[in-house]
């Protein structure tokens, strides 16, 4: 990875995660650290995405949304790092909010009928 960007995990990464993460099909505790700030990312594979969407639909919420959602063919450490690197180069993180950043807040209300 580039020196100015690093992928870490809130709960760390142990050797067992190399095997368990692809089997689970997701990793929800990713943190991308840059010189500009930190961003929360959520990695998921298509099979797990479909399973989660079906489960949410059965519960009456026919949608799935996670901040910083990144879909990969297989959720591996190498795949996550490569995706973060490419997305950084493409400017993806400029669209996300920093974690724990002090922000000016303008409240807007939208009514959905």
Gaussian input, Z-matrix of N, CA and C with variables (Angstrom, degrees):
# hf/3-21g

backbone

0 1
 N
 C     1     B1
 C     2     B2     1     A1
 N     3     B3     2     A2     1     D1
 C     4     B4     3     A3     2     D2
 C     5     B5     4     A4     3     D3
 N     6     B6     5     A5     4     D4
 C     7     B7     6     A6     5     D5
 C     8     B8     7     A7     6     D6
 N     9     B9     8     A8     7     D7
 C    10    B10     9     A9     8     D8
 C    11    B11    10    A10     9     D9
 N    12    B12    11    A11    10    D10
 C    13    B13    12    A12    11    D11
 C    14    B14    13    A13    12    D12
 N    15    B15    14    A14    13    D13
 C    16    B16    15    A15    14    D14
 C    17    B17    16    A16    15    D15
 N    18    B18    17    A17    16    D16
 C    19    B19    18    A18    17    D17
 C    20    B20    19    A19    18    D18
 N    21    B21    20    A20    19    D19
 C    22    B22    21    A21    20    D20
 C    23    B23    22    A22    21    D21
 N    24    B24    23    A23    22    D22
 C    25    B25    24    A24    23    D23
 C    26    B26    25    A25    24    D24
 N    27    B27    26    A26    25    D25
 C    28    B28    27    A27    26    D26
 C    29    B29    28    A28    27    D27
 N    30    B30    29    A29    28    D28
 C    31    B31    30    A30    29    D29
 C    32    B32    31    A31    30    D30
 N    33    B33    32    A32    31    D31
 C    34    B34    33    A33    32    D32
 C    35    B35    34    A34    33    D33
 N    36    B36    35    A35    34    D34
 C    37    B37    36    A36    35    D35
 C    38    B38    37    A37    36    D36
 N    39    B39    38    A38    37    D37
 C    40    B40    39    A39    38    D38
 C    41    B41    40    A40    39    D39
 N    42    B42    41    A41    40    D40
 C    43    B43    42    A42    41    D41
 C    44    B44    43    A43    42    D42
 N    45    B45    44    A44    43    D43
 C    46    B46    45    A45    44    D44
 C    47    B47    46    A46    45    D45
 N    48    B48    47    A47    46    D46
 C    49    B49    48    A48    47    D47
 C    50    B50    49    A49    48    D48
 N    51    B51    50    A50    49    D49
 C    52    B52    51    A51    50    D50
 C    53    B53    52    A52    51    D51
 N    54    B54    53    A53    52    D52
 C    55    B55    54    A54    53    D53
 C    56    B56    55    A55    54    D54
 N    57    B57    56    A56    55    D55
 C    58    B58    57    A57    56    D56
 C    59    B59    58    A58    57    D57
 N    60    B60    59    A59    58    D58
 C    61    B61    60    A60    59    D59
 C    62    B62    61    A61    60    D60
 N    63    B63    62    A62    61    D61
 C    64    B64    63    A63    62    D62
 C    65    B65    64    A64    63    D63
 N    66    B66    65    A65    64    D64
 C    67    B67    66    A66    65    D65
 C    68    B68    67    A67    66    D66
 N    69    B69    68    A68    67    D67
 C    70    B70    69    A69    68    D68
 C    71    B71    70    A70    69    D69
 N    72    B72    71    A71    70    D70
 C    73    B73    72    A72    71    D71
 C    74    B74    73    A73    72    D72
 N    75    B75    74    A74    73    D73
 C    76    B76    75    A75    74    D74
 C    77    B77    76    A76    75    D75
 N    78    B78    77    A77    76    D76
 C    79    B79    78    A78    77    D77
 C    80    B80    79    A79    78    D78
 N    81    B81    80    A80    79    D79
 C    82    B82    81    A81    80    D80
 C    83    B83    82    A82    81    D81
 N    84    B84    83    A83    82    D82
 C    85    B85    84    A84    83    D83
 C    86    B86    85    A85    84    D84
 N    87    B87    86    A86    85    D85
 C    88    B88    87    A87    86    D86
 C    89    B89    88    A88    87    D87
 N    90    B90    89    A89    88    D88
 C    91    B91    90    A90    89    D89
 C    92    B92    91    A91    90    D90
 N    93    B93    92    A92    91    D91
 C    94    B94    93    A93    92    D92
 C    95    B95    94    A94    93    D93
 N    96    B96    95    A95    94    D94
 C    97    B97    96    A96    95    D95
 C    98    B98    97    A97    96    D96
 N    99    B99    98    A98    97    D97
 C   100   B100    99    A99    98    D98
 C   101   B101   100   A100    99    D99
 N   102   B102   101   A101   100   D100
 C   103   B103   102   A102   101   D101
 C   104   B104   103   A103   102   D102
 N   105   B105   104   A104   103   D103
 C   106   B106   105   A105   104   D104
 C   107   B107   106   A106   105   D105
 N   108   B108   107   A107   106   D106
 C   109   B109   108   A108   107   D107
 C   110   B110   109   A109   108   D108
 N   111   B111   110   A110   109   D109
 C   112   B112   111   A111   110   D110
 C   113   B113   112   A112   111   D111
 N   114   B114   113   A113   112   D112
 C   115   B115   114   A114   113   D113
 C   116   B116   115   A115   114   D114
 N   117   B117   116   A116   115   D115
 C   118   B118   117   A117   116   D116
 C   119   B119   118   A118   117   D117
 N   120   B120   119   A119   118   D118
 C   121   B121   120   A120   119   D119
 C   122   B122   121   A121   120   D120
 N   123   B123   122   A122   121   D121
 C   124   B124   123   A123   122   D122
 C   125   B125   124   A124   123   D123
 N   126   B126   125   A125   124   D124
 C   127   B127   126   A126   125   D125
 C   128   B128   127   A127   126   D126
 N   129   B129   128   A128   127   D127
 C   130   B130   129   A129   128   D128
 C   131   B131   130   A130   129   D129
 N   132   B132   131   A131   130   D130
 C   133   B133   132   A132   131   D131
 C   134   B134   133   A133   132   D132
 N   135   B135   134   A134   133   D133
 C   136   B136   135   A135   134   D134
 C   137   B137   136   A136   135   D135
 N   138   B138   137   A137   136   D136
 C   139   B139   138   A138   137   D137
 C   140   B140   139   A139   138   D138
 N   141   B141   140   A140   139   D139
 C   142   B142   141   A141   140   D140
 C   143   B143   142   A142   141   D141
 N   144   B144   143   A143   142   D142
 C   145   B145   144   A144   143   D143
 C   146   B146   145   A145   144   D144
 N   147   B147   146   A146   145   D145
 C   148   B148   147   A147   146   D146
 C   149   B149   148   A148   147   D147
 N   150   B150   149   A149   148   D148
 C   151   B151   150   A150   149   D149
 C   152   B152   151   A151   150   D150
 N   153   B153   152   A152   151   D151
 C   154   B154   153   A153   152   D152
 C   155   B155   154   A154   153   D153
 N   156   B156   155   A155   154   D154
 C   157   B157   156   A156   155   D155
 C   158   B158   157   A157   156   D156
 N   159   B159   158   A158   157   D157
 C   160   B160   159   A159   158   D158
 C   161   B161   160   A160   159   D159
 N   162   B162   161   A161   160   D160
 C   163   B163   162   A162   161   D161
 C   164   B164   163   A163   162   D162
 N   165   B165   164   A164   163   D163
 C   166   B166   165   A165   164   D164
 C   167   B167   166   A166   165   D165
 N   168   B168   167   A167   166   D166
 C   169   B169   168   A168   167   D167
 C   170   B170   169   A169   168   D168
 N   171   B171   170   A170   169   D169
 C   172   B172   171   A171   170   D170
 C   173   B173   172   A172   171   D171
 N   174   B174   173   A173   172   D172
 C   175   B175   174   A174   173   D173
 C   176   B176   175   A175   174   D174
 N   177   B177   176   A176   175   D175
 C   178   B178   177   A177   176   D176
 C   179   B179   178   A178   177   D177
 N   180   B180   179   A179   178   D178
 C   181   B181   180   A180   179   D179
 C   182   B182   181   A181   180   D180
 N   183   B183   182   A182   181   D181
 C   184   B184   183   A183   182   D182
 C   185   B185   184   A184   183   D183
 N   186   B186   185   A185   184   D184
 C   187   B187   186   A186   185   D185
 C   188   B188   187   A187   186   D186
 N   189   B189   188   A188   187   D187
 C   190   B190   189   A189   188   D188
 C   191   B191   190   A190   189   D189
 N   192   B192   191   A191   190   D190
 C   193   B193   192   A192   191   D191
 C   194   B194   193   A193   192   D192
 N   195   B195   194   A194   193   D193
 C   196   B196   195   A195   194   D194
 C   197   B197   196   A196   195   D195
 N   198   B198   197   A197   196   D196
 C   199   B199   198   A198   197   D197
 C   200   B200   199   A199   198   D198
 N   201   B201   200   A200   199   D199
 C   202   B202   201   A201   200   D200
 C   203   B203   202   A202   201   D201
 N   204   B204   203   A203   202   D202
 C   205   B205   204   A204   203   D203
 C   206   B206   205   A205   204   D204
 N   207   B207   206   A206   205   D205
 C   208   B208   207   A207   206   D206
 C   209   B209   208   A208   207   D207
 N   210   B210   209   A209   208   D208
 C   211   B211   210   A210   209   D209
 C   212   B212   211   A211   210   D210
 N   213   B213   212   A212   211   D211
 C   214   B214   213   A213   212   D212
 C   215   B215   214   A214   213   D213
 N   216   B216   215   A215   214   D214
 C   217   B217   216   A216   215   D215
 C   218   B218   217   A217   216   D216
 N   219   B219   218   A218   217   D217
 C   220   B220   219   A219   218   D218
 C   221   B221   220   A220   219   D219
 N   222   B222   221   A221   220   D220
 C   223   B223   222   A222   221   D221
 C   224   B224   223   A223   222   D222
 N   225   B225   224   A224   223   D223
 C   226   B226   225   A225   224   D224
 C   227   B227   226   A226   225   D225
 N   228   B228   227   A227   226   D226
 C   229   B229   228   A228   227   D227
 C   230   B230   229   A229   228   D228
 N   231   B231   230   A230   229   D229
 C   232   B232   231   A231   230   D230
 C   233   B233   232   A232   231   D231
 N   234   B234   233   A233   232   D232
 C   235   B235   234   A234   233   D233
 C   236   B236   235   A235   234   D234
 N   237   B237   236   A236   235   D235
 C   238   B238   237   A237   236   D236
 C   239   B239   238   A238   237   D237
 N   240   B240   239   A239   238   D238
 C   241   B241   240   A240   239   D239
 C   242   B242   241   A241   240   D240
 N   243   B243   242   A242   241   D241
 C   244   B244   243   A243   242   D242
 C   245   B245   244   A244   243   D243
 N   246   B246   245   A245   244   D244
 C   247   B247   246   A246   245   D245
 C   248   B248   247   A247   246   D246
 N   249   B249   248   A248   247   D247
 C   250   B250   249   A249   248   D248
 C   251   B251   250   A250   249   D249
 N   252   B252   251   A251   250   D250
 C   253   B253   252   A252   251   D251
 C   254   B254   253   A253   252   D252
 N   255   B255   254   A254   253   D253
 C   256   B256   255   A255   254   D254
 C   257   B257   256   A256   255   D255
 N   258   B258   257   A257   256   D256
 C   259   B259   258   A258   257   D257
 C   260   B260   259   A259   258   D258
 N   261   B261   260   A260   259   D259
 C   262   B262   261   A261   260   D260
 C   263   B263   262   A262   261   D261
 N   264   B264   263   A263   262   D262
 C   265   B265   264   A264   263   D263
 C   266   B266   265   A265   264   D264
 N   267   B267   266   A266   265   D265
 C   268   B268   267   A267   266   D266
 C   269   B269   268   A268   267   D267
 N   270   B270   269   A269   268   D268
 C   271   B271   270   A270   269   D269
 C   272   B272   271   A271   270   D270
 N   273   B273   272   A272   271   D271
 C   274   B274   273   A273   272   D272
 C   275   B275   274   A274   273   D273
 N   276   B276   275   A275   274   D274
 C   277   B277   276   A276   275   D275
 C   278   B278   277   A277   276   D276
 N   279   B279   278   A278   277   D277
 C   280   B280   279   A279   278   D278
 C   281   B281   280   A280   279   D279
 N   282   B282   281   A281   280   D280
 C   283   B283   282   A282   281   D281
 C   284   B284   283   A283   282   D282
 N   285   B285   284   A284   283   D283
 C   286   B286   285   A285   284   D284
 C   287   B287   286   A286   285   D285
 N   288   B288   287   A287   286   D286
 C   289   B289   288   A288   287   D287
 C   290   B290   289   A289   288   D288
 N   291   B291   290   A290   289   D289
 C   292   B292   291   A291   290   D290
 C   293   B293   292   A292   291   D291
 N   294   B294   293   A293   292   D292
 C   295   B295   294   A294   293   D293
 C   296   B296   295   A295   294   D294
 N   297   B297   296   A296   295   D295
 C   298   B298   297   A297   296   D296
 C   299   B299   298   A298   297   D297
 N   300   B300   299   A299   298   D298
 C   301   B301   300   A300   299   D299
 C   302   B302   301   A301   300   D300
 N   303   B303   302   A302   301   D301
 C   304   B304   303   A303   302   D302
 C   305   B305   304   A304   303   D303
 N   306   B306   305   A305   304   D304
 C   307   B307   306   A306   305   D305
 C   308   B308   307   A307   306   D306
 N   309   B309   308   A308   307   D307
 C   310   B310   309   A309   308   D308
 C   311   B311   310   A310   309   D309
 N   312   B312   311   A311   310   D310
 C   313   B313   312   A312   311   D311
 C   314   B314   313   A313   312   D312
 N   315   B315   314   A314   313   D313
 C   316   B316   315   A315   314   D314
 C   317   B317   316   A316   315   D315
 N   318   B318   317   A317   316   D316
 C   319   B319   318   A318   317   D317
 C   320   B320   319   A319   318   D318
 N   321   B321   320   A320   319   D319
 C   322   B322   321   A321   320   D320
 C   323   B323   322   A322   321   D321
 N   324   B324   323   A323   322   D322
 C   325   B325   324   A324   323   D323
 C   326   B326   325   A325   324   D324
 N   327   B327   326   A326   325   D325
 C   328   B328   327   A327   326   D326
 C   329   B329   328   A328   327   D327
 N   330   B330   329   A329   328   D328
 C   331   B331   330   A330   329   D329
 C   332   B332   331   A331   330   D330
 N   333   B333   332   A332   331   D331
 C   334   B334   333   A333   332   D332
 C   335   B335   334   A334   333   D333
 N   336   B336   335   A335   334   D334
 C   337   B337   336   A336   335   D335
 C   338   B338   337   A337   336   D336

   B1=1.4580
   B2=1.5263
   B3=1.2968
   B4=1.4547
   B5=1.5233
   B6=1.3385
   B7=1.4608
   B8=1.5193
   B9=1.3247
   B10=1.4570
   B11=1.5250
   B12=1.3210
   B13=1.4525
   B14=1.5269
   B15=1.3444
   B16=1.4666
   B17=1.5208
   B18=1.3274
   B19=1.4623
   B20=1.5203
   B21=1.3176
   B22=1.4585
   B23=1.5253
   B24=1.3171
   B25=1.4580
   B26=1.5204
   B27=1.3159
   B28=1.4639
   B29=1.5246
   B30=1.3274
   B31=1.4648
   B32=1.5190
   B33=1.3254
   B34=1.4466
   B35=1.5168
   B36=1.3114
   B37=1.4636
   B38=1.5116
   B39=1.3051
   B40=1.4588
   B41=1.5245
   B42=1.3156
   B43=1.4605
   B44=1.5265
   B45=1.3302
   B46=1.4691
   B47=1.5283
   B48=1.3372
   B49=1.4619
   B50=1.5229
   B51=1.3416
   B52=1.4611
   B53=1.5246
   B54=1.3133
   B55=1.4616
   B56=1.5275
   B57=1.3302
   B58=1.4649
   B59=1.5272
   B60=1.3211
   B61=1.4601
   B62=1.5276
   B63=1.3442
   B64=1.4705
   B65=1.5269
   B66=1.3283
   B67=1.4611
   B68=1.5269
   B69=1.3272
   B70=1.4667
   B71=1.5249
   B72=1.3192
   B73=1.4579
   B74=1.5153
   B75=1.3208
   B76=1.4644
   B77=1.5221
   B78=1.3184
   B79=1.4647
   B80=1.5212
   B81=1.3188
   B82=1.4650
   B83=1.5227
   B84=1.3224
   B85=1.4700
   B86=1.5252
   B87=1.3353
   B88=1.4575
   B89=1.5192
   B90=1.3251
   B91=1.4616
   B92=1.5218
   B93=1.3126
   B94=1.4548
   B95=1.5181
   B96=1.3318
   B97=1.4639
   B98=1.5192
   B99=1.3295
   B100=1.4548
   B101=1.5167
   B102=1.3094
   B103=1.4569
   B104=1.5226
   B105=1.3274
   B106=1.4545
   B107=1.5197
   B108=1.3387
   B109=1.4592
   B110=1.5158
   B111=1.3150
   B112=1.4613
   B113=1.5203
   B114=1.3370
   B115=1.4514
   B116=1.5244
   B117=1.3192
   B118=1.4545
   B119=1.5284
   B120=1.3478
   B121=1.4596
   B122=1.5224
   B123=1.3172
   B124=1.4614
   B125=1.5206
   B126=1.3144
   B127=1.4566
   B128=1.5267
   B129=1.3383
   B130=1.4600
   B131=1.5289
   B132=1.3323
   B133=1.4641
   B134=1.5289
   B135=1.3501
   B136=1.4804
   B137=1.5265
   B138=1.3223
   B139=1.4691
   B140=1.5203
   B141=1.3256
   B142=1.4649
   B143=1.5307
   B144=1.3178
   B145=1.4625
   B146=1.5280
   B147=1.3224
   B148=1.4595
   B149=1.5272
   B150=1.3375
   B151=1.4622
   B152=1.5299
   B153=1.3257
   B154=1.4620
   B155=1.5272
   B156=1.3267
   B157=1.4671
   B158=1.5233
   B159=1.3288
   B160=1.4614
   B161=1.5253
   B162=1.3202
   B163=1.4716
   B164=1.5257
   B165=1.3313
   B166=1.4707
   B167=1.5272
   B168=1.3150
   B169=1.4621
   B170=1.5263
   B171=1.3229
   B172=1.4616
   B173=1.5262
   B174=1.3279
   B175=1.4632
   B176=1.5318
   B177=1.3447
   B178=1.4547
   B179=1.5137
   B180=1.3134
   B181=1.4640
   B182=1.5313
   B183=1.3315
   B184=1.4601
   B185=1.5359
   B186=1.3027
   B187=1.4570
   B188=1.5236
   B189=1.3245
   B190=1.4565
   B191=1.5179
   B192=1.3073
   B193=1.4595
   B194=1.5219
   B195=1.3018
   B196=1.4568
   B197=1.5202
   B198=1.3237
   B199=1.4647
   B200=1.5262
   B201=1.3055
   B202=1.4553
   B203=1.5178
   B204=1.3315
   B205=1.4651
   B206=1.5265
   B207=1.3353
   B208=1.4641
   B209=1.5275
   B210=1.3248
   B211=1.4626
   B212=1.5216
   B213=1.3242
   B214=1.4623
   B215=1.5244
   B216=1.3380
   B217=1.4610
   B218=1.5236
   B219=1.3408
   B220=1.4622
   B221=1.5231
   B222=1.3173
   B223=1.4638
   B224=1.5275
   B225=1.3289
   B226=1.4596
   B227=1.5141
   B228=1.3138
   B229=1.4684
   B230=1.5298
   B231=1.3296
   B232=1.4625
   B233=1.5310
   B234=1.3245
   B235=1.4593
   B236=1.5223
   B237=1.3348
   B238=1.4603
   B239=1.5224
   B240=1.3389
   B241=1.4642
   B242=1.5264
   B243=1.3344
   B244=1.4699
   B245=1.5209
   B246=1.3331
   B247=1.4672
   B248=1.5233
   B249=1.3280
   B250=1.4665
   B251=1.5263
   B252=1.3112
   B253=1.4746
   B254=1.5303
   B255=1.3370
   B256=1.4719
   B257=1.5265
   B258=1.3302
   B259=1.4637
   B260=1.5274
   B261=1.3152
   B262=1.4663
   B263=1.5340
   B264=1.3225
   B265=1.4678
   B266=1.5240
   B267=1.3337
   B268=1.4673
   B269=1.5276
   B270=1.3376
   B271=1.4622
   B272=1.5163
   B273=1.3326
   B274=1.4628
   B275=1.5273
   B276=1.3086
   B277=1.4628
   B278=1.5237
   B279=1.3216
   B280=1.4679
   B281=1.5260
   B282=1.3401
   B283=1.4723
   B284=1.5296
   B285=1.3329
   B286=1.4631
   B287=1.5193
   B288=1.3221
   B289=1.4544
   B290=1.5207
   B291=1.3234
   B292=1.4604
   B293=1.5223
   B294=1.3152
   B295=1.4576
   B296=1.5216
   B297=1.3202
   B298=1.4606
   B299=1.5233
   B300=1.3072
   B301=1.4580
   B302=1.5185
   B303=1.3263
   B304=1.4549
   B305=1.5154
   B306=1.3127
   B307=1.4558
   B308=1.5147
   B309=1.3390
   B310=1.4506
   B311=1.5165
   B312=1.3108
   B313=1.4568
   B314=1.5204
   B315=1.3041
   B316=1.4652
   B317=1.5137
   B318=1.3173
   B319=1.4586
   B320=1.5080
   B321=1.3134
   B322=1.4613
   B323=1.5125
   B324=1.2928
   B325=1.4486
   B326=1.5211
   B327=1.3046
   B328=1.4460
   B329=1.5129
   B330=1.3070
   B331=1.4424
   B332=1.5270
   B333=1.3218
   B334=1.4565
   B335=1.5210
   B336=1.3140
   B337=1.4610
   B338=1.5111
   A1=110.17
   A2=114.99
   A3=119.07
   A4=109.90
   A5=115.25
   A6=119.91
   A7=112.51
   A8=117.70
   A9=120.97
   A10=113.57
   A11=117.71
   A12=121.08
   A13=109.12
   A14=115.29
   A15=119.61
   A16=109.13
   A17=115.74
   A18=121.55
   A19=108.72
   A20=116.14
   A21=122.06
   A22=108.09
   A23=114.92
   A24=119.46
   A25=109.10
   A26=115.70
   A27=121.92
   A28=111.24
   A29=117.04
   A30=120.76
   A31=112.14
   A32=117.58
   A33=122.12
   A34=112.60
   A35=114.70
   A36=121.81
   A37=107.55
   A38=115.97
   A39=121.49
   A40=108.92
   A41=116.62
   A42=121.24
   A43=112.40
   A44=116.92
   A45=120.84
   A46=112.18
   A47=117.10
   A48=120.41
   A49=112.09
   A50=117.06
   A51=120.10
   A52=111.02
   A53=116.92
   A54=121.79
   A55=112.12
   A56=116.95
   A57=120.83
   A58=113.65
   A59=117.67
   A60=120.14
   A61=112.36
   A62=120.21
   A63=118.57
   A64=112.78
   A65=117.57
   A66=120.10
   A67=111.28
   A68=117.45
   A69=120.82
   A70=111.18
   A71=116.75
   A72=120.73
   A73=114.81
   A74=117.54
   A75=119.42
   A76=110.06
   A77=114.33
   A78=122.01
   A79=105.46
   A80=116.39
   A81=121.14
   A82=114.54
   A83=117.93
   A84=119.78
   A85=113.72
   A86=116.74
   A87=119.75
   A88=112.29
   A89=114.83
   A90=121.54
   A91=107.38
   A92=116.09
   A93=121.43
   A94=106.92
   A95=114.94
   A96=121.02
   A97=108.92
   A98=115.11
   A99=121.28
   A100=108.75
   A101=116.35
   A102=120.05
   A103=111.07
   A104=117.15
   A105=122.17
   A106=113.50
   A107=117.67
   A108=121.20
   A109=110.87
   A110=115.37
   A111=122.10
   A112=109.34
   A113=115.00
   A114=121.52
   A115=109.69
   A116=116.04
   A117=122.03
   A118=108.66
   A119=116.28
   A120=120.53
   A121=109.83
   A122=115.26
   A123=123.48
   A124=107.27
   A125=117.35
   A126=122.88
   A127=109.71
   A128=116.27
   A129=120.76
   A130=108.97
   A131=115.91
   A132=119.19
   A133=109.23
   A134=118.31
   A135=120.85
   A136=114.22
   A137=117.80
   A138=119.76
   A139=110.31
   A140=117.18
   A141=120.82
   A142=110.62
   A143=116.33
   A144=120.94
   A145=110.29
   A146=116.80
   A147=120.97
   A148=111.10
   A149=117.15
   A150=120.65
   A151=111.19
   A152=116.20
   A153=120.00
   A154=111.74
   A155=116.34
   A156=119.95
   A157=110.97
   A158=117.28
   A159=120.42
   A160=111.27
   A161=116.88
   A162=120.46
   A163=110.79
   A164=117.11
   A165=120.23
   A166=110.56
   A167=117.19
   A168=121.41
   A169=110.58
   A170=116.80
   A171=120.78
   A172=112.00
   A173=117.07
   A174=121.63
   A175=112.43
   A176=116.35
   A177=119.51
   A178=114.79
   A179=117.75
   A180=121.05
   A181=107.66
   A182=116.85
   A183=121.25
   A184=113.68
   A185=115.92
   A186=121.46
   A187=108.37
   A188=114.81
   A189=121.26
   A190=107.16
   A191=117.03
   A192=120.97
   A193=108.68
   A194=115.93
   A195=122.37
   A196=107.73
   A197=118.60
   A198=120.10
   A199=110.45
   A200=116.29
   A201=120.65
   A202=113.65
   A203=117.61
   A204=122.03
   A205=110.66
   A206=116.20
   A207=122.91
   A208=107.14
   A209=116.60
   A210=121.61
   A211=109.05
   A212=116.01
   A213=122.80
   A214=109.62
   A215=118.83
   A216=120.08
   A217=111.64
   A218=116.46
   A219=123.11
   A220=107.55
   A221=116.65
   A222=120.74
   A223=109.25
   A224=114.74
   A225=122.73
   A226=108.56
   A227=117.14
   A228=120.65
   A229=110.13
   A230=116.37
   A231=120.43
   A232=111.39
   A233=116.83
   A234=120.77
   A235=112.29
   A236=116.27
   A237=120.34
   A238=110.92
   A239=116.65
   A240=120.60
   A241=111.31
   A242=116.99
   A243=120.36
   A244=111.35
   A245=116.53
   A246=120.46
   A247=110.82
   A248=116.55
   A249=120.54
   A250=110.28
   A251=116.99
   A252=120.94
   A253=110.45
   A254=116.18
   A255=120.04
   A256=111.86
   A257=116.30
   A258=119.79
   A259=111.27
   A260=117.53
   A261=121.51
   A262=109.20
   A263=116.15
   A264=120.64
   A265=111.76
   A266=117.17
   A267=121.94
   A268=113.35
   A269=117.73
   A270=121.00
   A271=114.88
   A272=117.92
   A273=122.21
   A274=112.77
   A275=117.67
   A276=120.41
   A277=113.28
   A278=117.22
   A279=120.24
   A280=110.95
   A281=116.26
   A282=121.54
   A283=112.78
   A284=117.22
   A285=121.04
   A286=110.99
   A287=116.07
   A288=121.39
   A289=109.29
   A290=115.53
   A291=121.14
   A292=110.14
   A293=116.61
   A294=120.78
   A295=108.40
   A296=117.43
   A297=123.21
   A298=114.36
   A299=118.46
   A300=121.06
   A301=109.69
   A302=116.42
   A303=119.84
   A304=106.75
   A305=115.13
   A306=118.97
   A307=110.36
   A308=114.66
   A309=119.01
   A310=106.80
   A311=116.38
   A312=120.02
   A313=110.01
   A314=114.96
   A315=121.17
   A316=106.03
   A317=115.92
   A318=119.42
   A319=109.98
   A320=114.69
   A321=121.61
   A322=107.10
   A323=116.12
   A324=120.48
   A325=108.55
   A326=116.00
   A327=121.92
   A328=108.30
   A329=116.85
   A330=120.83
   A331=107.79
   A332=115.39
   A333=120.08
   A334=107.46
   A335=115.52
   A336=119.70
   A337=111.44
   D1=153.82
   D2=177.02
   D3=-61.71
   D4=154.75
   D5=-178.80
   D6=-66.00
   D7=-25.91
   D8=-175.85
   D9=-90.86
   D10=4.97
   D11=179.21
   D12=-144.24
   D13=137.40
   D14=-177.92
   D15=-143.67
   D16=135.22
   D17=175.55
   D18=-96.86
   D19=123.13
   D20=175.69
   D21=-127.06
   D22=176.09
   D23=-179.29
   D24=-132.99
   D25=134.95
   D26=-177.88
   D27=-53.73
   D28=-38.46
   D29=-177.75
   D30=-101.71
   D31=15.18
   D32=178.06
   D33=77.71
   D34=179.56
   D35=178.89
   D36=-136.92
   D37=118.59
   D38=178.95
   D39=-110.59
   D40=166.78
   D41=-179.05
   D42=-55.07
   D43=-37.90
   D44=-179.85
   D45=-63.69
   D46=-24.44
   D47=179.92
   D48=-66.66
   D49=-24.78
   D50=176.84
   D51=-59.95
   D52=-33.53
   D53=-179.79
   D54=-94.40
   D55=-41.61
   D56=-173.63
   D57=-72.71
   D58=-37.15
   D59=-175.42
   D60=-62.11
   D61=-47.59
   D62=176.98
   D63=-62.60
   D64=-32.79
   D65=179.23
   D66=-68.97
   D67=-38.48
   D68=178.23
   D69=-72.83
   D70=-31.81
   D71=178.00
   D72=82.47
   D73=11.40
   D74=176.80
   D75=-158.94
   D76=161.48
   D77=171.55
   D78=-147.65
   D79=113.53
   D80=-170.79
   D81=-99.76
   D82=-0.90
   D83=-172.80
   D84=-112.20
   D85=25.92
   D86=-178.85
   D87=-71.26
   D88=141.87
   D89=175.44
   D90=-132.75
   D91=123.16
   D92=176.09
   D93=-97.59
   D94=118.80
   D95=-179.59
   D96=-103.44
   D97=126.75
   D98=178.06
   D99=-131.54
   D100=172.96
   D101=176.26
   D102=-67.67
   D103=-18.69
   D104=-179.35
   D105=-90.02
   D106=-19.05
   D107=-177.95
   D108=153.95
   D109=-171.93
   D110=179.84
   D111=-118.04
   D112=142.85
   D113=-177.89
   D114=-127.26
   D115=140.69
   D116=175.70
   D117=-85.33
   D118=133.64
   D119=176.60
   D120=-132.02
   D121=151.70
   D122=-176.93
   D123=-131.43
   D124=115.27
   D125=-178.29
   D126=-100.04
   D127=139.38
   D128=179.70
   D129=-152.00
   D130=150.05
   D131=175.84
   D132=-99.04
   D133=164.40
   D134=-175.45
   D135=-60.00
   D136=-35.71
   D137=-179.36
   D138=-66.50
   D139=-47.61
   D140=179.48
   D141=-65.08
   D142=-37.94
   D143=177.86
   D144=-58.99
   D145=-46.16
   D146=178.82
   D147=-63.47
   D148=-44.17
   D149=179.16
   D150=-60.80
   D151=-44.63
   D152=-179.56
   D153=-66.04
   D154=-39.59
   D155=178.66
   D156=-65.49
   D157=-41.59
   D158=177.12
   D159=-62.95
   D160=-41.29
   D161=178.54
   D162=-64.09
   D163=-42.91
   D164=178.88
   D165=-64.77
   D166=-39.27
   D167=179.22
   D168=-62.06
   D169=-43.55
   D170=177.42
   D171=-62.31
   D172=-27.95
   D173=178.53
   D174=-85.70
   D175=-0.11
   D176=177.52
   D177=94.33
   D178=6.78
   D179=176.59
   D180=-121.34
   D181=86.90
   D182=-173.69
   D183=-77.73
   D184=54.62
   D185=176.77
   D186=-159.73
   D187=163.54
   D188=177.70
   D189=-142.24
   D190=125.58
   D191=179.59
   D192=-142.98
   D193=128.41
   D194=176.59
   D195=-132.17
   D196=136.13
   D197=176.37
   D198=-60.64
   D199=134.80
   D200=176.63
   D201=68.76
   D202=30.31
   D203=-176.99
   D204=-65.80
   D205=127.71
   D206=177.22
   D207=-130.04
   D208=119.62
   D209=-178.09
   D210=-97.24
   D211=128.37
   D212=-179.10
   D213=-122.87
   D214=152.04
   D215=175.49
   D216=-59.89
   D217=-37.29
   D218=175.99
   D219=-147.16
   D220=134.49
   D221=-176.85
   D222=-88.02
   D223=96.34
   D224=176.42
   D225=-123.73
   D226=160.97
   D227=178.92
   D228=-58.26
   D229=-47.36
   D230=179.97
   D231=-61.40
   D232=-43.45
   D233=179.29
   D234=-62.91
   D235=-41.15
   D236=179.03
   D237=-65.53
   D238=-44.26
   D239=-179.96
   D240=-64.04
   D241=-42.09
   D242=178.45
   D243=-63.97
   D244=-41.67
   D245=179.38
   D246=-63.05
   D247=-45.27
   D248=-179.94
   D249=-61.41
   D250=-43.50
   D251=179.73
   D252=-60.23
   D253=-49.84
   D254=-179.27
   D255=-64.00
   D256=-43.44
   D257=179.40
   D258=-64.01
   D259=-36.14
   D260=176.31
   D261=-62.41
   D262=-46.45
   D263=179.92
   D264=-62.48
   D265=-31.41
   D266=-179.59
   D267=-85.24
   D268=-3.92
   D269=178.51
   D270=84.49
   D271=12.44
   D272=-177.99
   D273=-54.75
   D274=-41.76
   D275=-173.22
   D276=-72.29
   D277=-14.24
   D278=175.59
   D279=-65.62
   D280=-20.58
   D281=-179.38
   D282=-88.11
   D283=-10.12
   D284=-177.39
   D285=-100.06
   D286=157.88
   D287=176.34
   D288=-89.01
   D289=145.20
   D290=175.82
   D291=-66.23
   D292=150.91
   D293=170.24
   D294=-75.18
   D295=139.12
   D296=175.05
   D297=55.43
   D298=25.99
   D299=179.50
   D300=-84.34
   D301=141.86
   D302=173.08
   D303=-77.97
   D304=126.85
   D305=-174.70
   D306=-132.72
   D307=146.99
   D308=169.27
   D309=-77.39
   D310=134.58
   D311=-176.25
   D312=-113.90
   D313=126.83
   D314=172.33
   D315=-113.70
   D316=117.78
   D317=-177.92
   D318=-81.47
   D319=130.41
   D320=175.72
   D321=-127.44
   D322=139.63
   D323=179.23
   D324=-115.26
   D325=129.36
   D326=176.91
   D327=-119.19
   D328=128.45
   D329=178.07
   D330=-97.33
   D331=125.90
   D332=177.89
   D333=-110.91
   D334=118.80
   D335=-177.40
   D336=-89.32

